[in-house]
Amino acid sequence: MTKPEVSWEENARALRDPAQIVAQWEPAAPPDASALRARASKGWWDLLAELGVTLLVSREYEHLLIAMSAPEGRPHTTHLTLPHPSGIAVDRKRRHVYIASTRNPNQVYTFMPVAGSRARKDKPLEPQPDKPLLPVASRFLPGSTYLHDLALVGDVLHGNAVGENAVIAMPEGAPATRVWWPRCIETKSGPEFAQNHLQLNSIAAGRDLESSFFSASTDEMSARRPGHRNFPVEGRGVIFSGKTREPVVRGLTRPHSARLHKRKLWVDNSGYGEVGVIGRERFEPVTRLPGWTRGLGFAGNVAFVGTSRVIPRFRQYAPGLDSERSVCSVFAIDTATGEVRESIRWPSGNQIFAVEAVPTTITWGFPQGSHRRSGSERMTRLFYSFETDTKEKSKKR
């Protein structure tokens, strides 16, 4: 039997690391150094500096978020541990970054950049020119939601409830509700929300749901469901119209990361390592990359495309890829020519889910990483006295 004084000491030491509190996960230790080690092309950091963006990347199976920027022309890489991070959505007006955590229960974290600090004498916080993103809220959803992509439709956060074959709206201060689903899940007894049949996994957000589009691995319900080894994927993928709730494009293989950019509908054709646009009711590849394409963000005329390794037990889902040569990378693609301008690769990386670009004027990234005080001391001080709404408070006063 453990002596009470020993338990007191153990309890006093437990859950002291802010990273554990943020992730709500006691073993949230810093990632292995190999997971962060990257090889960037010669002009990668110059391109980020030219575009003035911070690139946010979620690596779901490694429980890892990466941020990359080049303020003042210098590489700045940061990270944060979060359980199985998936979709990322950015509200530039409110300076909110939403990140989905797809474990049971699902969570949606709201992050904001540090804007200042509370006046303290015990642990004063030095200025934070990097404006690191810190969590200010988290909401929970049932694990059966199986939350994937996130997007702002209008001013409201939406997400793919893949486990329910639907899209949900998540307005602040109100319950999450189903607001859209494809016509193909409707039966005589009502829509089929009880099982994942379609892998309805991304949102190309328009002004409203009717002007939006949604990707899925199929538009047919059957006994073979996503996750089954014999689930058919070759050419079964579709893009649904938000207005008609019917497919506008067929013939894709495990499509993902549908996005509207400059009046064009883009999508990753993951099973073939492609990214392209939808034109004349068919998919037109822009380029093909060495890996499972998933994650798609834009900055000007550059598309940032994530590629992942293929999970061995799901090789049949990637008929157009050489699994052994697939890499964990982000490629910067010229949207006009399809030419790869620059890239960064994580040799020990696994799977990328989302890639989003945020102006460096909003944030340089997360609190851990490229900083002279990037260890536990900085984290402790940040979370002890940070403020994210200094400007809003000053206006109210």
Secondary structure, 3 states (H helix, E strand, C coil): CCCHHHHHHHHHHCCCCHHHHHHCCCCCCCCCHHHHCCEECCCHHHHHHHHCEEEEEEEHHHCEEEEEECHHHCCEEEEEECCCEEEEEEECCCCEEEEEECCCCEEEEEEEECCEECCCCCCCCCCCCCCCEEEEEEEEECHHHCEEEEEEECCEEEEEEHHHCEEEECCCCCCCEEEECCHHHEECCEECCCCCCCCCCEEECCCCCCCCEEEECCCCCCCCCCCCCCCCCCCCEEEEECCCCCEEEEEECCEEEEEEECCEEEEEEHHHCEEEEEECCEEEEEEECCCEEEEEEEECCEEEEEEECCCHHHHHHCCCCCHHHCCCEEEEEECCCCCEEEEEECCCCCCCCEEEEEECCCCCCCCEECCCCCCHHHHHHHHHHEECCHHHHHHHC
